[in-house]
Amino acid sequence: MSGAPHPAAAGGAQAEETALRDAQRAETDRLLATRLDLTAVLFLVFVGGSVVIEATQVPARAPAGLLMYGLEVLVCLLAVVACRVPRLPLGPRAIAAASRARSPRS
């Protein structure tokens, strides 16, 4: 008798591992979609506050600050909506990462 597992048992373990991985991925996607909402709201509140303070302290920079803040609002809105679209090829992990990516400032 060899100690090798029975082929049917090995296939069952593989299927169980795949099912577990799929369940974990679905749970992670659900949590990320929920947390993205909270993160976007907190981000917009704090950045919005800093834009208001900067606009009152340095009025010359107000138009650029408001433009950038408007773009940030748009990105957050698109990310939250994209997480709600069923069957989108990108999952919440990719959407959350892309929405928070920044280009390096020079």
Number of C-alpha atoms within 10 A of each C-alpha: 3 5 5 7 9 10 9 9 10 12 12 12 12 12 12 12 12 12 12 12 12 12 12 12 14 14 12 14 17 16 13 19 23 14 13 21 17 13 15 20 15 12 15 17 12 10 15 18 12 14 19 15 13 16 17 12 11 10 12 11 13 17 11 12 18 16 11 13 17 14 12 19 18 12 16 22 15 14 23 21 12 17 24 13 11 8 8 10 8 12 20 24 17 13 19 22 11 12 17 12 9 8 5 5 4 3
